[in-house]
Amino acid sequence: MVEGTPGKPYGSLMAHFNIVEANMRKRREELLTLLRPDQTALAFTSFPRVGCKGFTEPHYEPTPGAGSSKSLFFPEEAIMQAHPRFSTLTRNIRERRGEKVVINVPVFKDKKTPSPFTEDFNALGDDGEAAAASKSDHIYLDCMGFGMGCSCLQMTFQACCITEARQLYDQLTPLCPIVMALSAASPIYRGYLADIDCRWSVIAGSVDDRTKEERGEKEISEGSKARRIYKSRYDSIDSYLSQESCRYNDIDVVIDPEIYKQLQEAGIDKLMSQHIAHLFIRDPISLFSEKINQNDEEDTDHFENIQSTNWQTMRFKPPPPNSKIGWRVEFRPTEVQLTDFENAAFTVFIVLMTRVILSFNLNFLIHISKVDENMKTAQVRDAVRQGKFYFRKDLLSGMLCAINIRFTPM
């Protein structure tokens, strides 16, 4: 998976919409110059054969008894070796969790699919862990690479101030599952056709470093510092940030009480304190020795270490120190499309949506619990045509009217 970003941010004029596709095409062309004549770069959300025998070039074998992942399917060499971050993340997630990650993707059942659909992993070197973790009628995956090897389309917008950034963060949140369903592009995992067509739950499982106690699968022993954490560190957001939105925060938000107290004493408002303290319930999973001793009065590396490994549907991004960059929000659920035109279209659509929200002061807010339900619906196969989503009826008032809507083919 190769990540590409523009060399500099796009401008704010309507004319800049016309250069998005050209910029994407240019980046693809630059990538192609590094490939052989018989190779090309495809914009797949999830490469269908990842985890199948011989999916790498050159061919490498998985090493279930060794390496950072100990995967039955994912060779160590398939994890980028040029930088220690990726293998370190893979190892630390597995070790903190106390076992390999577990991802069970429902398999698509057609006339010739065995029922129940089961797999025997003994020939791959399974020591019993995969047999215990896998579910019948599911595609079993056991490595961070199955999720973090996926591609997506992420858009970052700079606001004029923190208030506007909070407004965009909140108002775009209910649109996350809708756009994810509209862009759904990942129906195949480990060579099997799945009964989902979005990557989200796969990535959430691939970096889920919670222990059994944190996941609620084991009782927390007396005196333990463990706490129940309801979501993976890659998941939907847990709370809105604007004062006008707080009445729709209807789920429990787990926080680090010491961080929360420190922020409150420093004059940070309750909602922002809660947001930051929620990020800090996670342990660092990648830390380099030269970054340990930092002056937190001048440097934000310690904060960014936690912030950048909380992968949520939306990300609220404070200005970096000693920079002209302002308050930003990142829209993260969109699946990458096959063509530069399609990717540019989704990008421009979301940018235009931010302009409409701010210009007309639109209100898309629904309860966070309903957004979470929509996220589950969005991942079901063909949700864009068959799914029902909670959505606000009146976008111009502050009164909530959450109803079921149904997409119809166009």
N, C-alpha and C positions, 0 to 999 in steps of 0.2 A: 504494500500500500504506500503510495507516494502522496504527500500532502503539498498542495501548492497554494500560495497566496499572492495577491497583487503586490507589486513592488512598492506601491504607496496607495493610500486610500483613494477611492473615487471622490469626485467633487460632488457638490450639492445641486448642480444645475440639471435640468431635464436632459440636456444634451449628453450628459455623462452616462445616461442609460444606454446610449447607443454604442458605448465602447466596452461594455461588460463582456459580451460574447467574444469580441475580438481579443480581449485580454485573456480570456480562458483558452481560446484557440492558440494564442501565442505561447502560453505555458505548455500546452500539449505538444506543440511543435518543438519546443526546447527539449522536452523529455524524449521525444522520438529521435533526436540526434544522438542520444546515448545508447540507443538500442541497435540490434543487428537488423539487416535488411528484411529478415523473415520474422521480425517481431513488431508488435504494435502495442499501444497503450489503450486499454479499454476502461471506460468509466463504469465499473460494476460496483454496486453497493457491497455485495458479497460474492466472491468468486465461487462458482458452484462446486468446484472439485477440491477446495481446501480440505485437507484431512484425509483425502483418498490416497491410496497407494500410488506413489510416483507423481504427486502433484507438483513437486519442485523440479527445477532445472538448474544445476544437475540434480540427480536423484539422491536423496538422503533418507535414511531409515530413522523412525522414532526410537527413542531410548527410554522406555518406561521406568527403568530403574535408576536413571541418572538425569542430570541436567536441571535447568531451572523450572521446567514445567512437569517433567515426568509423564508426559502425555503418551497415550497409546497411538495417537494419530499425527501429532505435530512434531516434526523433527526440530532439534535444537538449532540447526543451521537455518531454519526458516524464520527464526527470530533474528532481527537485524543485529549483526555482529559488529558493526562499525561504531556503535555507541553503547555504553554499558546500561543506559537508562532502561531499555526495553527488556533485556533479560533480568535486570534487577527488579523491575516492576513485577514480572512474571513470578520470580522466585519469592519475593516478599509477600505478594498476595497469597500465594499457596501456603507459605509458612505461617503467616498471621492467621489465616483461616483454620489451619491445622489439618488440612487435607486439600486435595485437588479441587479446583472449581467444578461445579456441577451445572451443566446446561442441558435441559431436556426439551427439545423442540418437537411439538406434535407433528407426526408424519401425516402426509396427505394419503387418504385411503381411496384407491380406485378399485376396479374389479379384480385386479391381480395382486393387490397388496395382501400379504399374509395377515390373518387376523387370529390372535394378536400378532403384531409386528414386534419381534424380539431379535436380539443379536447375541452371539456368543463371542466374548472377547478373549477367551483363553489363548487362542492362537497368536494374539497380539502381545501376550505377556502380562495379562491382567492378574493381579495378585488378589483379586476379590473385591477391590474398591469399586471398579467400574460396574461389576455385576450387581453390587448393592446399591449404587447410586443411580443407575439407569432405570428408566421406566418402560413398560411395554407400550407399544404404539407411539414411541417417541424416538427421535434421533438424538443419540447421546454425544455430547461434546465435553472435552475435559481440559481445555487450555485457554489462556487469555487471548492467544492469537486468533481464535475463532471469532472473537468479538472485536478486539482492537485491530484486527486485520480488515475490518469492514471500512468502507468509505462512506462519506456523507457530504452534505453541503451546508456549511455553517456561515452565518452572516453576522457581522458585528457593526453596530451603528453607534455613532458618537452623538450624545445629546448636548444641548446647550448648557445644562446645569444638572445637578443631582436630582432635583425635583422632576425634571423631564425624563431623566433616565429611569427613575422609579416608576413613573407613569407607563413608559414603554415596556419595562420589565413586566409589570402587572397585566397590561392590556394584551400583550402578545402571548402570555401564558395560556389562556384558553384556546388560542389558535394552534398551539403546538400539536395536539393530537389530530386536528383537522388537516393540517398541512402534511403531517406524517402519513396519514391515510391517502391523501392526494398524490403523494410522491412515492408510495410503496413500491419497492423494487428489489426485494431480496427474498425470493420464495424457495431457494435451494440451499441446503447445508449438508456438507460431507457427501455430496452426490445424490442425496435423497430430496425428493419434492416434499416440501413442508406444508402444513396446514396454516401457516402464517405467511405474510409477505412483507414484514418489516423486521429490521435488525434489532430493535430496541431491547427486547427482553434477552436476546443473545448477548449483547454487550453488557447489559446489567449483570447477567450471571457470570460473565467472563472476568469481571474485576471485583466480584463480591468477596471481600476479604473479611466479612463478619464471621465471628466464631459461632458455634452452636448456641451458646448462651445469648449472644446478641441477636441471632435469628429467631429465638424463641423455641428452638428445638430441644433445649436442655435447660433445666431450672438453674437459675443463678444462685450459686452457693452463698451462704451467709458470710459476710466480710469481704466478698469479691467486689472489685471496682467495675466489673462488667455491667453494662446496662442494655436494655432492650433497644435495638435500632431497627426500625421498621422497613427501611429500604436499603438497597445497595448504594454504594457511593456513585454509581452511574444510574440515575433515575430521574423522575420528575421532581420539580421543586416542591417544597413543603409549605411555603407561606408567601403571601404578597408583601410588598414593601411600603406601599403608600398608606397614609392614614385613612384615606377614603376607601381603601380596599380591605382594611383589616377585618371588617365584619364577615368577610367571606373566608377567613382563615378558620376552618372548622375541623382540622385534624391536629393530633398531638405533634408538637415539634420538639424533638429531643435536642437538648442544648448542653454545652459545657457550662455549668453554673459559675465557675471561676472567671471564665472569659466574659460571660454575660455581666457579672458584677463589675469587672474591670471597665468594660465599655460604658455601663451606666454611670459609674463614678466619673468617667471622663466626659460626660455630657452627651453621649450618643443616645438617640431616641430608642424607645423600646423595640420597635420593629426592626431597625437596622442592627441593634445589639443582638436580637434574637437570631437574625439571619447569619451574622458572623459567628455567633456562639454555636450555631447549628453546624457550620462548616467544620468547626474544631472538635466535633465529636469523633472525627476520623484521625487515625494515626498517620504520620508520614509513611509513605511506602517507597519513596525514592529520595535519598539524601546523599549529597556528595561531601566529602570531608572538607573541601575548601569553602563550602557554603555554611558550615555549622556555626562558626563564630562571626556573627554579623551585627552591625550597629543598627538596631531596629528603629532608631530615631532618624536614620538617613536611608535605610535600605528596606525594601519590602520582600526580600527573597523568602523569608520564613513564612510570611502570609501567602505568597504566591505558590509556595510548595504545597500548602493545603488547598488553596483555591483551585489550582490547576489539576488537582486529582479528585475534586468533587465535580464529576461530569454530569451536569443536570440539563434539563430541557432548555432552561434559560440560565445565563451567567451574568451576574452584575459585576462590572469591572471598574474599580476605582482608578483614578489617574495615577500613572507611575510617578515616582519622585523625580524632580528636576526635569520635567518633560512638559511639552505643550499639549500633550494628549489629554483629552478631557474624560468626563464620565461616559462610559460605554455600556451597552448591553449586547449580548450575543444570543442569537436565535439558532438553536442547535438540532432540532429534530429531523430536518429535511433529509430524505434519502437522495443520493447522487443519481443523476440520470445518465443515459447512454451518450447523449449528444451535448455539445457545448450550447446549442440553441436552447435546449430544454433547461439546462442548468442556469443559463442566463435569464430565462423566463421566470423561473422560480425566484431567483435573486431579485429581479426587478419588481416582481409582484409583492414580495415582502417589504421592500423599500417603499413602494407606493402605499402599502398598507400602513406603515409607520407615519407617512405624511398625512394620510386620511384621518388616522386616529388623533393626531395632534391638531390638525386643522379644524376638525368638526367635534373634537372632544368626545369621541365615541367611547362607549362603555361596553366592553365584552365580558365583564367579570361574571363568573359563576363561582360557586363554592369550590374550594380546592379539592374536596372529596369527589366532586363531580368531574373535575379535570382528570383526576386519577382514574376514574371509571372510563372516561373517554380514551385515556391512554391505552387501557386494556382492549377496548373495542377497536381502536385504530390498528392494532396488530393482527386482528383476525383476518383470515384470507378474504379478499374482495370487500374489505370494510368500506371502501370508498363508494361502492354501489349498494351494498347490502346492510351496512352498519347503521345503527341509530346512535346519535350523539346528543348529549345535553348541550344546549346552546341558548344564548340569551335572545329573547324575542324583541325587546325594546332596547335599542342601542343608544338612544338619546336621553334616557332618564337614569336615575339612580335606583329605580325599583327593579328587583330581580324577578325575572319570569323565566325560569329554566324549564324548557320543554324538550321533548324528543323531536329531532328532525331526521329526515332520511334523504340521503343523496340519491338522485335518480340519474340513469345514464343520459349522457348528452351527445 
